[in-house]
Amino acid sequence: MSASVRPQTQLRPMRPADLKAVAEVERSSYQFPWSIGIVRDCLLAGYHSQVFEVDGVISGYSIMSAAGSEAHLLNLCVHPGYQGLGYGRRLLNSVLLRAEELSIERVFLEVRPSNLVAISLYRSAGFELIGTRPSYYQSERGREDAVIFAASVDASP
Ligand SMILES: CC(C)(COP(=O)(O)OP(=O)(O)OC[C@H]1O[C@@H](n2cnc3c(N)ncnc32)[C@H](O)[C@@H]1OP(=O)(O)O)[C@@H](O)C(=O)NCCC(=O)NCCS
């Protein structure tokens, strides 16, 4: 008989020492990844950045900028080897909780219309389609539009 061991998972703030691992996850997950410099700039700018560790390995992260009553989810990513296990939802829930703590009223994000997995996650977390940004993303065939989603953050006790 074999006993299955649940992996140890934790969410924690992103640190400069995480940058290499985060950039590696980024490269594995996107066709047009952010450079390590972009992630570093987000950290330096004080954006709300967290990593998701599975058995001590950085397997996902999120980056959110906040100003006034609005926040922008700039990146949410789970390494392909760890997708479909509920980790993306845990990251997103944590982002929304942080937004609530910051008295944010609305969180915005852009996503490729072709990214049906992410859209399904965002819709199930209360995000609604509010618009389109034409030619926002680099793509294999030139540019691709982004769809913009927004969610209200319920800060009521
Ligand atoms: C989008 C992403 C963060 C989701 O993370 P994940 O850990 O795989 O997702 P979860 O396992 O937490 O699943 C959350 C929801 O996503 C959707 N989803 C997950 N896998 C799916 C699949 N294979 N097909 C369709 N929907 C799927 C479902 O709505 C799921 O909710 P459910 O389990 O209640 O049905 C992840 O796929 C990813 O990092 N993709 C590459 C980077 C990216 O595109 N980020 C978004 C940029 S805007």
The ligand as an SDF file (V2000), in Angstrom:
LIG
                    3D

 48 50  0  0  0  0  0  0  0  0999 V2000
   -4.5730   30.7890  -16.2410 C   0  0  0  0  0  0  0  0  0  0  0  0
   -3.8100   30.0100  -15.1690 C   0  0  0  0  0  0  0  0  0  0  0  0
   -3.1830   30.9860  -14.1830 C   0  0  0  0  0  0  0  0  0  0  0  0
   -4.7910   29.1080  -14.4000 C   0  0  0  0  0  0  0  0  0  0  0  0
   -4.0630   28.4540  -13.3610 O   0  0  0  0  0  0  0  0  0  0  0  0
   -4.3420   26.9370  -12.9610 P   0  0  0  0  0  0  0  0  0  0  0  0
   -3.6030   26.6480  -11.7320 O   0  0  0  0  0  0  0  0  0  0  0  0
   -4.0840   26.0710  -14.1410 O   0  0  0  0  0  0  0  0  0  0  0  0
   -5.9170   26.9850  -12.7150 O   0  0  0  0  0  0  0  0  0  0  0  0
   -6.7510   26.2070  -11.5860 P   0  0  0  0  0  0  0  0  0  0  0  0
   -6.3460   24.7750  -11.5460 O   0  0  0  0  0  0  0  0  0  0  0  0
   -6.7030   26.9830  -10.3310 O   0  0  0  0  0  0  0  0  0  0  0  0
   -8.2090   26.2800  -12.2130 O   0  0  0  0  0  0  0  0  0  0  0  0
   -8.9490   27.4700  -12.0730 C   0  0  0  0  0  0  0  0  0  0  0  0
  -10.0120   27.5380  -13.1650 C   0  0  0  0  0  0  0  0  0  0  0  0
   -9.3830   27.7210  -14.4240 O   0  0  0  0  0  0  0  0  0  0  0  0
  -10.1810   27.0660  -15.4150 C   0  0  0  0  0  0  0  0  0  0  0  0
   -9.4140   25.9610  -15.9650 N   0  0  0  0  0  0  0  0  0  0  0  0
   -8.2970   25.3750  -15.4390 C   0  0  0  0  0  0  0  0  0  0  0  0
   -7.8420   24.4390  -16.2960 N   0  0  0  0  0  0  0  0  0  0  0  0
   -8.6900   24.4290  -17.3510 C   0  0  0  0  0  0  0  0  0  0  0  0
   -8.7430   23.6980  -18.5800 C   0  0  0  0  0  0  0  0  0  0  0  0
   -7.8330   22.7760  -18.8710 N   0  0  0  0  0  0  0  0  0  0  0  0
   -9.7410   23.9730  -19.4430 N   0  0  0  0  0  0  0  0  0  0  0  0
  -10.6560   24.9290  -19.1620 C   0  0  0  0  0  0  0  0  0  0  0  0
  -10.6700   25.6650  -18.0180 N   0  0  0  0  0  0  0  0  0  0  0  0
   -9.6990   25.4080  -17.1380 C   0  0  0  0  0  0  0  0  0  0  0  0
  -11.4240   26.5220  -14.6960 C   0  0  0  0  0  0  0  0  0  0  0  0
  -12.3740   27.5610  -14.6680 O   0  0  0  0  0  0  0  0  0  0  0  0
  -10.8560   26.2980  -13.3150 C   0  0  0  0  0  0  0  0  0  0  0  0
  -11.8470   26.2910  -12.3450 O   0  0  0  0  0  0  0  0  0  0  0  0
  -12.4980   24.8610  -11.8800 P   0  0  0  0  0  0  0  0  0  0  0  0
  -11.3550   24.0110  -11.4760 O   0  0  0  0  0  0  0  0  0  0  0  0
  -13.4030   25.2430  -10.7650 O   0  0  0  0  0  0  0  0  0  0  0  0
  -13.2000   24.3310  -13.0880 O   0  0  0  0  0  0  0  0  0  0  0  0
   -2.7410   29.0760  -15.8080 C   0  0  0  0  0  0  0  0  0  0  0  0
   -3.3660   28.2830  -16.7780 O   0  0  0  0  0  0  0  0  0  0  0  0
   -1.5680   29.8230  -16.4330 C   0  0  0  0  0  0  0  0  0  0  0  0
   -0.6500   30.2390  -15.7330 O   0  0  0  0  0  0  0  0  0  0  0  0
   -1.5670   29.9710  -17.7690 N   0  0  0  0  0  0  0  0  0  0  0  0
   -0.4230   30.5890  -18.4640 C   0  0  0  0  0  0  0  0  0  0  0  0
   -0.2820   32.0420  -18.0890 C   0  0  0  0  0  0  0  0  0  0  0  0
   -1.5560   32.8030  -18.3570 C   0  0  0  0  0  0  0  0  0  0  0  0
   -2.1580   32.6850  -19.4150 O   0  0  0  0  0  0  0  0  0  0  0  0
   -1.9480   33.6310  -17.3680 N   0  0  0  0  0  0  0  0  0  0  0  0
   -3.1000   34.5030  -17.4930 C   0  0  0  0  0  0  0  0  0  0  0  0
   -2.6890   35.7780  -18.1560 C   0  0  0  0  0  0  0  0  0  0  0  0
   -4.0370   36.9310  -18.2310 S   0  0  0  0  0  0  0  0  0  0  0  0
  1  2  1  0
  2  3  1  0
  2  4  1  0
  2 36  1  0
  4  5  1  0
  5  6  1  0
  6  7  2  0
  6  8  1  0
  6  9  1  0
  9 10  1  0
 10 11  2  0
 10 12  1  0
 10 13  1  0
 13 14  1  0
 14 15  1  0
 15 16  1  0
 15 30  1  0
 16 17  1  0
 17 18  1  0
 17 28  1  0
 18 19  1  0
 18 27  1  0
 19 20  2  0
 20 21  1  0
 21 22  1  0
 21 27  2  0
 22 23  1  0
 22 24  2  0
 24 25  1  0
 25 26  2  0
 26 27  1  0
 28 29  1  0
 28 30  1  0
 30 31  1  0
 31 32  1  0
 32 33  2  0
 32 34  1  0
 32 35  1  0
 36 37  1  0
 36 38  1  0
 38 39  2  0
 38 40  1  0
 40 41  1  0
 41 42  1  0
 42 43  1  0
 43 44  2  0
 43 45  1  0
 45 46  1  0
 46 47  1  0
 47 48  1  0
M  END
$$$$
